[in-house]
Amino acid sequence: MIHSYVIISIAVLLSVMILVMIGQKLKVAYPIFLVIAGLLISLIPGMPHIEIEPDLVFLIFLPPILFEAAWFTSWQDFHKWRKQIFSMAFGLVFLTSIVVAYLSSSIIPGLTVAMGFLLGGVNSPPDAVAATSVLKHMKIPKKITSILEGESLINDASSLIVFKFALAAVISGQFIWRDAIQDFFMMAVGGVVVGVATGMLFGALLRIIPSNSNIDTVITLIVPYIMYVGAEHFHFSGVLAVVAGGLLMSYNSHCYLSHTSRIQSGNVWSVLIFLMNTIIFILIGLELPVVVAAMKDYTISEGIFYSVVIGGAIILTRLLYSYAVMYFPRLCSKELRLKIPKPDWREPFIISFAAMRGVVSLAAALSIPAFLPNGDAFPHRNIILFVTFVIILITLVGQGLLLTPILKWLKIDDAGSELPEEKQEVILMRKLKETALHKLENDFSELAVTNTLVRHQKHKLETEMMLMADKAQCMASTGDYVNAINENKDVLRQIIQAQRNELHRMKKEKIFDDHVMRSIEMQLDFDEAKITGFFSWINGNVNK
């Protein structure tokens, strides 16, 4: 039995990876392509029905995905756009829940307002993975991706809190606003406290007790689960616990993680999160038979009609809210109109259109119990599940496929950024080289004379300083400095490839030890990684 499960798991993973490669070949973002592929696979006759287990998503998948997103979130960007992020993550979630609650209860026969809030809480949070996967190859302002990523860190928490309160109201038959607001703040604050405390505890543990990169990596994989389970145990928000703890540990990571730990854990996390996301999106598509089979009290056409109307209302609400958040403060304050430049009308549109629902919405809908405590069937569970599934398809597949041509049509760029990333990199690296050279000259001047290796290091730094100055001058004088940098990177890549070819030739001579050859080959890999920006990609700079 175990043998067959292992074979099936390997076959599924291999199939998913092949589908991702096909999607890349077709230039379709892998979340969209995997959902479509899952839908088509689910229609194959005899295909077994695969149902997503909600606890699997909330306990196994959600903590590491949120932790990784928090770890690689830019503190500076998060703080800079915090007002808009929190407004979207809380204000928009609550507004969307209200709109969906009253709209759905008015068009779906028998659906109460409490059940409408249940549906609204399920469908309020956009899925950041899908949006960033689609946007990463597009030249758009960094502000937009920062807002979308920052919003995604928090909106899962606010929407799941709304969902829990609505579910309790449906089951108990009563809802008290005062108690709900009090419980909301208790859940939010308690979750943040648990996350921060856990992050501080493990940060101190890693700083005090000697460890290595393997231990550090394993601990970073375990910590988000401890944060999530710990917060949920005390009935706090596990999502906010993971986000708060992840942000704290990321900010202080230089205090307790060595350079090898950061490199190794970055590689492990990038592979793990990619694997989790691919599994999640293929499972969404495979849920079609399960969702359709549950439609007993409504026809498919009725379900599609309700889904389109409610999905359209969700999209319209986000669009209007995005424009209101950007323009309303300017209308109310003359000081803001004088101090802040007029916003670009295209930015709120992209922020609205890039909001795609995903696995959190589907898992929340599936977590609705089939029966009430008294043994009766949970009312309207099937239509809530069906509407949620169709809204995911509308926003993820529909909006996702349209987003690329719309961005090309809008022709939006990152003209508003203070300094291009390439120039920032040159300035920072030159400053670090100056610091290193200053340290050598002040503290090791005698060694630089007597020790050949130290003297060579000093000459190397001086040479690199000259190269950095030349690079800065090239950027200042060359109109298209990006092309100049790309040409230089291409030359360096070809040089490294020539070295690698020579290394492989020497391998065949069997003169040098294999472990020495591997060490040199790894050094070449690191050199090429610096050129290609691999570590920037790991740290979430997907637009570079």
Buried (B, 14 or more C-beta within 10 A) or exposed (E): EEEEEEEEEEEEEEEBEEBBEEBEEEEBBBBBBBBBBBBEBBEEEEEEEBEBBBEEBBBEBBBBBBBBBBBBBBEEBBEBBEEBBBBBBBBBBBBBBBBBBBBBBEBBEEBBBBBBBBBBBBBBBBBBBBBBBBBBEBEBBBBBBBBBBBBBBBBBBBBBBBBBBBBBBBBEEEBEEEEBEEBBEBBBEBBBBBBBBBBBEBBEEBEEEEBEBEEBBEBBBEBBBBBBBBBBEBEBBBBBBBBBBBBBBBBBBEEBBBEEBBBBBBBBBBEBBBEBBBBBBBBBBBBBBBBBEBBEBBEEEBBBBBBBBBBEBBBEBBBEBBBBBBBEEBEEEEEEEEEEEEBBEBBBBBBBBBBBBBBBBBBBBBBBEEEEEEEEEBBBBBBBBBBBBBBBBBBBBBBBBEBBEBBEEBEBEBEEEEEEBBBEBBBEBBEEBEEBBEEBEEEBEEBBEEEEEBBEBBEEBEEBBEEBEEBBEBBEEEEEBEEBBEEEBEEBBEEBEEBBEEBEEEBEEEEEEEEEBEEBBEEBEEBBBEBEBBBBBBBBBBBE
